[in-house]
Amino acid sequence: MKGFRDFILRGNVVDLAIAVVIGVAFSGVVTAFVKDLITPLIAAIGGQPDFSQIYFTINNSKFMIGDFLNTIISFLIIAAVVYFFVVLPINELMKRFKPAPAPETTRDCPYCTSKIAKAASRCPFCTSEVQPVA
């Protein structure tokens, strides 16, 4: 039981559980946004957005190609909404708060290509004398 308890209380499991709960809640928001705002906008521009009545039959088997098209279109709309309204703004926000890169403190030894300090006058790996860099 101790191993199971350690597994459950490990940070990434809890983070994953929180992410799933937030994802489910956010899914409802995105679905409502697409269903209530984006789909009627498409209907106003291009006519009826519902293809559920399109089908064909072969040997009394009904192939609901319209339902499949509705699902594909809904998926593409939801993916576009998530990308343009979540991913792009978050990426821009992350760029603004990204820390500046740390200055380089090492260089390659010209003889053995090991990483050495810039101020070193001798390589600690191959013991070759090198010129220090200011």
JONORZI-V441853 format. One record per residue. PSI is psi as a letter, one per 20 degrees, with the letter a starting at -180 (999 if undefined). OMEGA is omega in whole degrees, 0 to 359 (NA if undefined). NEAR is the number of other ideal C-beta (glycine too) atoms within 12 Angstrom. Layout:
<<PSI/OMEGA/NEAR> <PSI/OMEGA/NEAR>>
//
This chain:
<<h/181/7> <g/179/8> <g/178/9> <g/179/10> <g/179/10> <h/179/11> <g/183/14> <h/184/15> <i/177/14> <q/187/14> <g/185/12> <h/177/12> <g/178/16> <g/178/14> <g/179/13> <g/179/15> <g/178/16> <g/179/14> <h/179/14> <g/180/14> <g/178/14> <h/179/15> <g/178/16> <g/179/14> <g/180/14> <h/177/19> <g/177/19> <g/179/16> <g/182/20> <g/179/28> <g/178/21> <g/179/16> <g/181/24> <g/184/28> <g/187/24> <h/183/15> <g/186/18> <g/182/27> <g/176/26> <h/176/18> <g/177/16> <h/178/22> <h/180/17> <h/182/12> <g/189/11> <j/181/13> <b/185/10> <p/181/16> <j/185/22> <o/180/20> <j/188/23> <i/181/17> <j/178/14> <p/179/17> <r/171/17> <q/183/14> <p/173/11> <p/181/9> <l/180/7> <j/173/7> <p/184/9> <p/178/14> <o/185/15> <m/182/17> <h/179/18> <g/177/20> <g/178/18> <g/178/17> <g/177/20> <g/181/25> <g/179/17> <g/180/15> <g/178/25> <g/179/26> <g/181/17> <h/178/18> <g/180/27> <g/179/27> <g/179/18> <g/179/20> <g/179/28> <g/181/24> <g/186/16> <h/184/18> <i/179/20> <g/188/22> <g/181/16> <g/178/15> <h/179/14> <g/178/15> <g/178/14> <g/178/13> <g/180/12> <h/178/12> <h/182/11> <h/183/10> <j/180/10> <p/181/10> <q/178/8> <q/180/6> <q/179/7> <q/179/7> <q/180/7> <p/181/11> <i/180/13> <r/176/18> <r/178/20> <p/173/19> <p/181/25> <i/183/16> <g/184/15> <i/179/16> <k/174/15> <q/177/20> <p/178/16> <q/178/28> <q/180/20> <h/183/18> <i/183/14> <q/176/25> <i/177/16> <p/179/19> <p/179/24> <i/183/16> <g/182/17> <i/178/17> <j/177/15> <q/175/18> <p/179/14> <q/178/25> <p/177/16> <q/177/14> <p/181/17> <999/NA/6>>
//
